[in-house]
Amino acid sequence: MAVSLFPRMKLQSLATLVALVHYALGFPHLMNFPEYRSLAGLSPQEVRAVERSFSQTPGAQPLPPPINDTSAKLVYDAAHPYIPDQSGDIRGPCPGLNTLASHGYLPHNGVATPAHIITAVQEGFNMGWGLAAFLTYGAFVVDGNHLTNLMSIGANTTAEDELTPGLNIHGISKVCDASTTRGDLYLGNKYSFNETLFDQVGTTFCSYIFRSSFFSKLVDAANLVGDGYITVDSAALQKYQRINNSMETNPTFSFDTPRFLTAYAEASFPLAFFVSKQTVNTTVNVTLENARSFFQDHKYPDGFYRRQAPYDFNEVSVMFDTIFNLIGVLPGHNEGVGNYVRNPDDNGSTCYAYQRQLNLTAQLYPLNPTSELETAIKDQFGHILSDARRSDLRTTLSIWTVRHLLVEI
């Protein structure tokens, strides 16, 4: 037995040596390339170089099935104790995903597959399967590694202190400018909890993700129009204030679709998911104590039950319309500080979001990718809208065909 394994060991050692030599001679900047880091921006030669270092490259995988039990259920239980973040753990802008990692619904280190995330948000919060798949793959096609099928829920650095992608990366994914409790990328750290913004939600009309100086804004909104609770009105007020603050201070502020869709939708997420045994129609308001537990500590409140029924496309659409009608800002972007320009071509639809995601993702990858990478990316895009049964919104074009068209234009 030992003799038969020896040649394999020598071959593995030789492959490792070849990969290291290849890095040293051609791509030293790709040493220690994380398996969860996006391959966007790499040349085909660089993709092949880093691929040799990956432990496995399964590519796109099938969607996980919906969970069977969608009733209210104790989620802070003996099987899911709270374990505080440890050194090296990756955490990001989404307090829900951070909490799921702290309780073991996601890997504690913050690195997961799309299937991990889709199942975890169902089990831990009762997000609907369709919405979970749409949001997860909408982020993954930009921020995930299509060959290893991994992504991080935040960001980390390589040995050379280079920022690596995940849900923190500013671009096409769901967490961008005018976040509820985190700052815009242009204005500094958009990943960390902001106390001032959180306190504003306690008193005003604005947005939703954290950083310590932003936390107070969330509180301000709740105190001003929510009687000390996060309500639909206070969530909308705080989001409105965040959008206007970004317009007035960020010359590169972008509120184009898909950010337009996710900004209003995410404003409803604390109400949908951060209330124990939340009703089917999301009628119970969020206490600031509970909100702080999720946003700041990444922890379920003691004895926390997930909502009583799934929160899926139909439910989020109702909340989206309510919050949008209170705010009314349409898709657009800044062309300099204080100069917000409406985008007349952006109708804010899911179809437009899908097409724009497709086009923008195409620009992140080379015109002649490896066949494995091209196949994986096309398969991942096929997952984005499969849950909604909207075959009319899917494309049969290669994303590199789209890229060529964009180059011609």
C-alpha positions, 0 to 999 in steps of 0.5 A: 500500500505504501509503495502504491501511494508513493508515486502519487505523493511525488506527483502532488509534490511536483505539481506544487513545485511547478505551481510555486515556480510559475508564481515566482517567475510570472505572477508573484502578486498572486501568491497566497491567493485565497480560494474565496477570492473573485477571479475578476480582473485576472487574465486567462494566464493568471486564472490558470496559475491560481487554479493550480493552487486551489484544493478543488474546483467544482465550479457551479453547483445545483441550487439547494432545495427549499427547506421543508419546515417554514414555521416559526422555530427557536433558532438560538438553540443548543445546536447553534450557540453564540460564539464571538468572532475570533481572530481571522474570522471574516465579517462584513456589512450584512448583520444577518449573515454575520449573525448566522456565522456567529451561531454556526448556520454558516461556517464561523470563518465567514467563507461559504458556498452559495448553497450554504448561504441560501440554506442558512438564511432560510433556516436562521431567518425564514427568508423565502427560498426564491428571494434567498437564491436571487440575492445570493447569486446576484452577489456571487456572480460578481464577488464569488470565485466561480471555480471553487464555488466559494465567497466570503461574507465580508473581506480579508487581506492577502499576505501582501495586505491586498483587499480580497473580495466578498460581500464588502466589495463595492460594485454590483452586489447588494451592499453599496452606497447609502447603506443604513448603518455603514458608510459609502466606499468613497467616504471611507470604511463601508464595512464597519458598524457606524454608531451615529447612523444606527442612532439616526434610525432611532430618530429618522427616515434613512437606510440599513447596514452598520458602523459605529458612528452611524448607529446613532442615526438609526436610533434617532429615526426610531425615537423621532417617528417610531416611539423608540422602535424601528418601524416602517416610517423610521426605517424609511426616514433613516434611508431617506436621510442616508440617500440625501447625505450620499448625494450631498457628500459623495461625488461618485454616489450611485443609486442605479439598479440593482442598488435602487432595488436592494436599497429599498428592500434592505430597509425592510430586512430588520423588520422582516428578520430581527423580530422574534416570531415576526408575523406573516404580514410583518406587523411587529416593530423592532426594539433597539435592543434587538437591533443592536444585538444583530448589528453590533454583536452579530448575535441572536437575542436570547430565546429568539425565534425566526419569523412565522412564515417565509419572507419571499418576493411577494412579501418584500414587494409589498414592503418595497412599495411602501418604503419607496412611496415614502422616499420616492428617489428614482434610479440615478447617480451623482455627477459631482457632489450635490448633482444627482442625475436621474437615469432615464434608461433605468426602469428599476425592474428585475429584468433591467437589474439582471441585464445590467448585472450580466453586462457589468459582470462581463466587463470584469472577466477577460474576452477569452476566459478559460472554458471552465471559468466561462461555463461556471459563470454562465451556470451561476447566472442561470441560478439567479432567476431560476427560482422565479420561473422567469425564463424570459429574463434569462439570456442565451448569449455568452457574457463574452458575446455581450462584452464584445458588443459593449466594446464595439459600442 
